Amino acid sequence: MCLMILAWQTHPEFPLIVVANRDEYHQRPSTPLHFWTGAPDILAGRDLKGGGTWLGVNRNGRWAGVTNYREGRENPAPRSRGDLTREFLQGSTPAVDYAGQVIRNGADYNGFNLLVGDNETLAYCSNRHSAVKTLPPGIYSLSNHLLDSPWPKAEHAKAALTALLQRQQTPDFSSLAACLQRQAPFADEILPDTGVGIALERMLSPPFICGHEYGTRCTSVLLMSRAGTMQMTEQNYQPGGRPGRRLSFSLDRKR
């Protein structure tokens, strides 16, 4: 996952709105959104190489999303970052406590950002930042740096979501997904310097990446209603950004 925007406790009907693009190599094997075999309370896509997921929810109203923290070079790490989301969705540890456990073991992973929520609480942590944050109501963006870092793609997407929720009382999948559909790169002079070189910074700069080897693999929208209904929709893409399957599931939170 490379870009998430979310509205937390700001909408009258949906306490949680998450819109996310997953950017990955197209050859990396994964399964699209589904209820997991052996863990049928979990709804998520799955990375078949690491075994975890980039974004998911379960019937208890727990949800989690992870992004990589972009650095010039990654080191061999014993654990997949997708384990962070999987273990939260499979467990029952409160969100803030879980984030604290993750930070204590952060050296086991390459750089990451993690958002975990459990109905009433939303927590953020990164192994490139020492503190766990319990997030107050607001609209947030998360890319491949820290939460709300002023990267052009993140600021553009956050502004788009803010404007959408101001003009549309009940947002739908298409309008929410449109917040992350810009394909044009941003100007070189405002791009971050993460140690990967300007050509790659430019290629990675838009919210939606149309590469044939590496690019946006799917756009996901997660809506949690105050009534306890959760709706998750995933639009998959083929190399070059060509639309593939769209999947949508509803589930009710356990009482």
C-alpha positions as CSV (number, residue, x, y, z in Angstrom):
1,M,0.0,0.0,0.0
2,C,1.4,3.3,-1.0
3,L,-1.3,5.9,-0.4
4,M,-4.2,6.1,2.1
5,I,-6.5,9.0,2.9
6,L,-9.1,8.6,5.7
7,A,-11.8,10.6,7.4
8,W,-12.1,9.6,11.1
9,Q,-15.1,10.6,13.2
10,T,-15.9,13.5,10.9
11,H,-18.9,12.3,8.8
12,P,-22.4,12.0,10.2
13,E,-23.1,8.6,8.7
14,F,-19.7,7.0,8.4
15,P,-17.3,7.3,11.4
16,L,-14.6,5.8,9.2
17,I,-13.9,6.3,5.5
18,V,-10.7,4.9,4.1
19,V,-9.6,5.3,0.4
20,A,-6.3,3.5,-0.5
21,N,-4.2,2.7,-3.5
22,R,-1.9,-0.3,-3.4
23,D,1.3,0.1,-5.5
24,E,3.3,-3.0,-6.1
25,Y,5.1,-5.0,-8.8
26,H,2.5,-6.6,-11.1
27,Q,4.3,-9.9,-11.0
28,R,4.1,-10.2,-7.2
29,P,1.4,-12.8,-6.5
30,S,-1.6,-11.8,-4.5
31,T,-5.3,-12.6,-4.2
32,P,-8.0,-9.9,-4.5
33,L,-10.4,-9.0,-1.8
34,H,-12.1,-12.0,-0.2
35,F,-13.1,-13.6,3.1
36,W,-10.0,-15.6,4.2
37,T,-10.1,-19.4,4.2
38,G,-9.3,-20.5,7.8
39,A,-10.1,-17.0,9.1
40,P,-13.6,-16.3,7.7
41,D,-14.1,-13.2,9.8
42,I,-11.3,-11.4,7.9
43,L,-12.1,-9.5,4.7
44,A,-8.9,-8.5,2.8
45,G,-6.7,-9.1,-0.2
46,R,-3.7,-11.2,0.5
47,D,0.0,-11.1,-0.5
48,L,0.8,-14.6,-1.4
49,K,4.6,-14.1,-1.0
50,G,4.5,-12.8,2.5
51,G,1.1,-14.1,3.7
52,G,-0.2,-10.8,5.0
53,T,-2.3,-8.0,3.7
54,W,-2.1,-4.3,2.9
55,L,-5.6,-3.4,4.1
56,G,-8.3,-5.4,5.8
57,V,-11.2,-5.5,8.2
58,N,-12.9,-8.1,10.4
59,R,-16.3,-8.7,11.7
60,N,-15.4,-7.2,15.1
61,G,-15.0,-3.9,13.5
62,R,-11.2,-4.0,13.6
63,W,-9.3,-2.8,10.6
64,A,-5.7,-2.2,9.7
65,G,-3.6,-0.7,6.8
66,V,0.1,-0.6,6.2
67,T,2.4,1.4,3.9
68,N,6.1,1.0,3.3
69,Y,8.4,3.8,4.5
70,R,10.4,4.7,1.4
71,E,14.2,4.7,1.9
72,G,17.1,4.5,-0.6
73,R,17.9,0.9,0.3
74,E,16.0,-1.8,2.2
75,N,17.8,-4.4,4.3
76,P,17.0,-8.0,4.6
77,A,14.4,-8.3,7.3
78,P,13.1,-11.5,8.9
79,R,9.4,-10.5,8.7
80,S,6.9,-9.2,6.1
81,R,5.2,-5.9,6.9
82,G,1.9,-7.5,5.9
83,D,2.2,-9.6,9.1
84,L,1.5,-6.4,11.1
85,T,-2.0,-6.0,9.6
86,R,-2.8,-9.8,9.6
87,E,-1.9,-10.3,13.3
88,F,-4.0,-7.3,14.3
89,L,-7.0,-8.6,12.4
90,Q,-6.6,-12.1,13.8
91,G,-6.1,-10.9,17.4
92,S,-8.0,-9.0,20.1
93,T,-5.4,-6.7,21.6
94,P,-6.7,-3.1,21.8
95,A,-5.4,-0.9,19.0
96,V,-3.1,1.4,21.1
97,D,-1.6,-1.6,23.0
98,Y,-1.0,-3.4,19.7
99,A,0.7,-0.4,18.2
100,G,3.0,-0.2,21.2
101,Q,3.9,-3.9,20.9
102,V,4.7,-3.3,17.2
103,I,7.1,-0.4,17.9
104,R,9.0,-2.4,20.5
105,N,9.7,-5.0,17.8
106,G,10.1,-2.5,15.0
107,A,13.6,-3.6,14.1
108,D,12.2,-6.9,12.8
109,Y,10.9,-5.0,9.7
110,N,11.9,-2.7,7.0
111,G,10.4,0.8,7.4
112,F,6.7,0.9,7.8
113,N,3.6,3.0,8.7
114,L,0.7,1.2,10.4
115,L,-2.8,2.3,11.1
116,V,-5.0,0.1,13.4
117,G,-8.5,0.7,14.6
118,D,-11.0,-1.0,16.9
119,N,-14.3,0.8,16.7
120,E,-13.7,3.6,19.1
121,T,-9.9,4.1,18.7
122,L,-7.6,4.7,15.8
123,A,-3.8,4.4,16.4
124,Y,-0.8,5.2,14.2
125,C,2.8,4.0,14.6
126,S,5.9,3.8,12.5
127,N,9.3,2.2,13.1
128,R,10.8,5.4,11.8
129,H,9.1,7.4,14.6
130,S,9.3,6.5,18.3
131,A,5.8,7.4,19.6
132,V,2.4,5.8,19.1
133,K,-0.3,8.3,18.2
134,T,-3.9,8.0,19.2
135,L,-5.6,10.0,16.4
136,P,-8.4,12.6,17.2
137,P,-11.2,13.1,14.7
138,G,-9.9,14.5,11.4
139,I,-8.9,13.8,7.8
140,Y,-5.5,12.3,7.4
141,S,-3.1,11.2,4.6
142,L,-0.5,8.5,4.7
143,S,2.0,7.7,1.9
144,N,5.5,6.3,2.2
145,H,6.7,8.8,4.8
146,L,5.2,9.7,8.2
147,L,1.5,10.4,8.8
148,D,0.4,13.7,7.1
149,S,3.9,14.4,5.7
150,P,3.5,17.1,3.1
151,W,4.3,15.1,0.0
152,P,2.5,16.4,-3.1
153,K,0.5,13.2,-3.7
154,A,-0.6,13.0,-0.1
155,E,-1.6,16.7,0.1
156,H,-3.4,16.5,-3.2
157,A,-5.4,13.4,-2.2
158,K,-6.2,14.8,1.3
159,A,-7.5,18.0,-0.2
160,A,-9.6,16.0,-2.7
161,L,-11.2,14.0,0.0
162,T,-11.9,17.1,2.2
163,A,-13.6,18.9,-0.7
164,L,-15.6,15.8,-1.6
165,L,-17.0,15.3,1.9
166,Q,-17.9,19.0,2.0
167,R,-20.1,18.8,-1.1
168,Q,-21.4,15.2,-1.1
169,Q,-23.3,14.0,1.9
170,T,-23.2,10.3,1.0
171,P,-20.0,9.6,-1.0
172,D,-20.0,6.5,-3.3
173,F,-17.1,4.3,-4.4
174,S,-16.5,6.2,-7.7
175,S,-16.3,9.6,-6.1
176,L,-14.1,8.4,-3.3
177,A,-11.8,6.5,-5.7
178,A,-11.5,9.6,-7.9
179,C,-9.6,11.3,-5.1
180,L,-6.7,8.9,-5.9
181,Q,-6.8,8.8,-9.7
182,R,-4.4,11.6,-10.7
183,Q,-1.8,10.1,-13.0
184,A,0.2,13.2,-13.9
185,P,3.6,13.6,-12.0
186,F,4.2,16.6,-9.9
187,A,6.9,19.2,-10.6
188,D,10.5,18.0,-9.7
189,E,11.1,21.0,-7.5
190,I,8.4,19.9,-5.0
191,L,9.2,16.2,-4.9
192,P,10.7,14.6,-1.8
193,D,14.2,13.3,-1.7
194,T,14.1,9.8,-0.4
195,G,17.4,8.6,-1.9
196,V,16.0,6.8,-4.9
197,G,16.9,9.4,-7.5
198,I,14.8,12.1,-9.3
199,A,13.6,9.8,-12.1
200,L,12.1,7.3,-9.7
201,E,10.8,10.1,-7.4
202,R,9.0,11.5,-10.5
203,M,7.6,8.2,-11.5
204,L,6.3,7.5,-8.0
205,S,4.9,11.0,-7.5
206,P,1.3,10.8,-8.6
207,P,-1.4,9.1,-6.5
208,F,-2.1,6.6,-9.3
209,I,1.0,5.0,-11.0
210,C,0.5,3.6,-14.5
211,G,3.5,1.4,-14.8
212,H,3.7,-1.8,-16.8
213,E,6.1,-3.5,-14.3
214,Y,5.3,-1.6,-11.2
215,G,2.2,0.5,-10.5
216,T,-1.2,0.8,-8.8
217,R,-2.6,-2.7,-8.4
218,C,-5.9,-1.7,-6.8
219,T,-8.0,1.1,-5.3
220,S,-9.9,0.2,-2.1
221,V,-12.7,2.0,-0.3
222,L,-13.7,1.0,3.3
223,L,-16.9,2.5,4.8
224,M,-18.0,1.8,8.4
225,S,-21.4,3.1,9.3
226,R,-22.7,4.1,12.7
227,A,-25.2,1.3,12.4
228,G,-22.3,-1.2,12.4
229,T,-22.4,-2.1,8.7
230,M,-19.0,-2.3,6.9
231,Q,-18.7,-2.0,3.1
232,M,-15.4,-2.7,1.4
233,T,-14.9,-2.3,-2.4
234,E,-11.8,-3.1,-4.4
235,Q,-11.1,-2.1,-8.0
236,N,-8.2,-4.1,-9.4
237,Y,-6.0,-2.9,-12.2
238,Q,-3.8,-4.7,-14.8
239,P,-0.4,-3.4,-16.0
240,G,-0.6,0.1,-17.4
241,G,-3.6,1.0,-15.2
242,R,-6.2,-1.0,-17.2
243,P,-9.3,-1.7,-15.1
244,G,-9.8,-5.3,-14.0
245,R,-12.3,-6.8,-11.6
246,R,-14.3,-4.8,-9.1
247,L,-15.3,-6.7,-5.9
248,S,-17.6,-5.5,-3.2
249,F,-18.6,-7.0,0.1
250,S,-20.7,-6.0,3.1
251,L,-20.5,-7.3,6.6
252,D,-22.2,-6.5,9.9
253,R,-20.2,-5.9,13.0
254,K,-20.6,-8.5,15.7
255,R,-22.4,-7.3,18.8
